Amino acid sequence: MPAQAWVTLAVGMFAAIGVLVSWRQKVEADRRAEWWRRVSWSFDQVLSDDSDRMSFGWAVIGRLKESEIATQEDREMLRSLADEWVTSKNEDEQAEGERP
């Protein structure tokens, strides 16, 4: 096989690898974007005045936190937000209880 054929083959293989890597990155970015959209939707439910929607939102957040798409940083952020929300909710309830 002549050298030019080998060069053409090598360039074609590198191009194919580049396309596969780009496709994989796009798929992963799309999955993460959808994960964040679902997290946002879930927090909308949590902030609802309806206790059923609130409970459902927390349940979805719990599932999303365990998703393989979520990074350790994402899990820590969700845990921190949940802790802050619970603390804030408890403080609000205590303040309401102190009112005459």
Sine and cosine of phi, psi and omega as CSV:
sin_phi,cos_phi,sin_psi,cos_psi,sin_omega,cos_omega
0.00,0.00,0.77,-0.64,-0.04,-1.00
-0.93,0.37,0.37,-0.93,-0.03,-1.00
-0.86,0.52,-0.61,0.79,-0.01,-1.00
-0.88,0.47,-0.60,0.80,0.03,-1.00
-0.92,0.40,-0.65,0.76,0.03,-1.00
-0.90,0.43,-0.67,0.74,0.02,-1.00
-0.89,0.46,-0.70,0.71,0.02,-1.00
-0.88,0.47,-0.68,0.73,0.03,-1.00
-0.89,0.46,-0.71,0.70,-0.01,-1.00
-0.89,0.45,-0.70,0.71,0.02,-1.00
-0.89,0.46,-0.66,0.75,0.04,-1.00
-0.89,0.46,-0.66,0.75,0.02,-1.00
-0.92,0.40,-0.68,0.73,0.03,-1.00
-0.89,0.45,-0.64,0.77,0.03,-1.00
-0.90,0.44,-0.68,0.74,0.01,-1.00
-0.90,0.43,-0.66,0.75,0.04,-1.00
-0.90,0.45,-0.66,0.75,0.04,-1.00
-0.87,0.48,-0.67,0.74,0.03,-1.00
-0.90,0.43,-0.69,0.72,0.00,-1.00
-0.89,0.45,-0.67,0.75,0.02,-1.00
-0.91,0.42,-0.70,0.72,0.02,-1.00
-0.89,0.47,-0.68,0.74,0.01,-1.00
-0.89,0.46,-0.69,0.72,0.00,-1.00
-0.88,0.47,-0.68,0.74,0.03,-1.00
-0.89,0.45,-0.65,0.76,0.01,-1.00
-0.91,0.41,-0.69,0.72,0.02,-1.00
-0.87,0.49,-0.70,0.71,0.00,-1.00
-0.90,0.43,-0.67,0.74,0.03,-1.00
-0.90,0.44,-0.65,0.76,0.03,-1.00
-0.90,0.43,-0.65,0.76,0.03,-1.00
-0.90,0.43,-0.68,0.73,0.02,-1.00
-0.91,0.42,-0.65,0.76,0.01,-1.00
-0.89,0.46,-0.66,0.75,0.04,-1.00
-0.92,0.40,-0.62,0.79,0.04,-1.00
-0.87,0.49,-0.72,0.69,0.01,-1.00
-0.91,0.42,-0.59,0.81,0.05,-1.00
-0.89,0.47,-0.64,0.76,0.02,-1.00
-0.93,0.36,-0.62,0.79,0.07,-1.00
-0.88,0.48,-0.72,0.70,0.02,-1.00
-0.86,0.51,-0.72,0.70,0.03,-1.00
-0.87,0.50,-0.67,0.75,-0.02,-1.00
-0.89,0.45,-0.66,0.75,0.03,-1.00
-0.93,0.37,-0.51,0.86,0.13,-0.99
-0.87,0.50,-0.64,0.77,0.02,-1.00
-0.93,0.37,-0.66,0.75,-0.01,-1.00
-0.87,0.49,-0.60,0.80,-0.04,-1.00
-0.99,0.12,0.05,1.00,0.03,-1.00
-0.95,0.32,0.40,-0.91,0.08,-1.00
-0.99,0.15,-0.24,0.97,-0.02,-1.00
-0.99,0.12,0.87,-0.49,-0.08,-1.00
-0.90,0.43,-0.52,0.85,0.04,-1.00
-0.92,0.39,-0.70,0.72,0.04,-1.00
-0.90,0.43,-0.62,0.78,0.01,-1.00
-0.89,0.46,-0.73,0.68,0.01,-1.00
-0.89,0.46,-0.67,0.74,0.02,-1.00
-0.90,0.44,-0.66,0.75,0.03,-1.00
-0.86,0.51,-0.69,0.72,0.03,-1.00
-0.91,0.42,-0.62,0.78,0.02,-1.00
-0.89,0.45,-0.67,0.74,0.01,-1.00
-0.91,0.41,-0.66,0.75,0.03,-1.00
-0.87,0.49,-0.66,0.76,0.04,-1.00
-0.86,0.51,-0.65,0.76,0.03,-1.00
-0.94,0.34,-0.67,0.75,0.00,-1.00
-0.90,0.44,-0.58,0.82,0.01,-1.00
-0.88,0.47,-0.53,0.85,-0.03,-1.00
-1.00,0.03,-0.07,1.00,-0.02,-1.00
-0.89,0.45,0.54,-0.84,0.05,-1.00
-0.92,0.40,-0.31,0.95,0.01,-1.00
-0.96,0.26,-0.52,0.86,-0.04,-1.00
-0.94,0.35,0.73,-0.68,0.08,-1.00
-1.00,0.07,0.17,-0.99,0.06,-1.00
-0.87,0.49,-0.63,0.78,0.03,-1.00
-0.89,0.45,-0.65,0.76,0.05,-1.00
-0.88,0.48,-0.70,0.71,-0.01,-1.00
-0.89,0.46,-0.68,0.74,0.02,-1.00
-0.90,0.43,-0.64,0.77,0.02,-1.00
-0.90,0.43,-0.71,0.71,0.02,-1.00
-0.89,0.46,-0.67,0.74,0.03,-1.00
-0.89,0.46,-0.68,0.73,0.01,-1.00
-0.90,0.43,-0.70,0.71,0.03,-1.00
-0.88,0.47,-0.66,0.75,0.02,-1.00
-0.90,0.44,-0.69,0.73,0.02,-1.00
-0.88,0.47,-0.70,0.72,0.02,-1.00
-0.89,0.45,-0.65,0.76,-0.01,-1.00
-0.90,0.43,-0.71,0.70,0.00,-1.00
-0.90,0.45,-0.70,0.72,0.02,-1.00
-0.87,0.49,-0.72,0.70,0.02,-1.00
-0.89,0.46,-0.68,0.73,0.01,-1.00
-0.89,0.46,-0.69,0.73,0.02,-1.00
-0.90,0.43,-0.65,0.76,0.03,-1.00
-0.90,0.43,-0.65,0.76,0.04,-1.00
-0.89,0.46,-0.69,0.72,0.00,-1.00
-0.91,0.40,-0.61,0.79,0.03,-1.00
-0.92,0.38,-0.65,0.76,0.02,-1.00
-0.90,0.43,-0.62,0.78,0.04,-1.00
-0.92,0.40,-0.57,0.82,0.01,-1.00
-0.94,0.34,-0.42,0.91,-0.01,-1.00
-0.99,0.11,-0.25,0.97,-0.01,-1.00
-0.95,0.31,0.68,-0.73,0.01,-1.00
-0.96,0.29,0.00,0.00,0.00,0.00
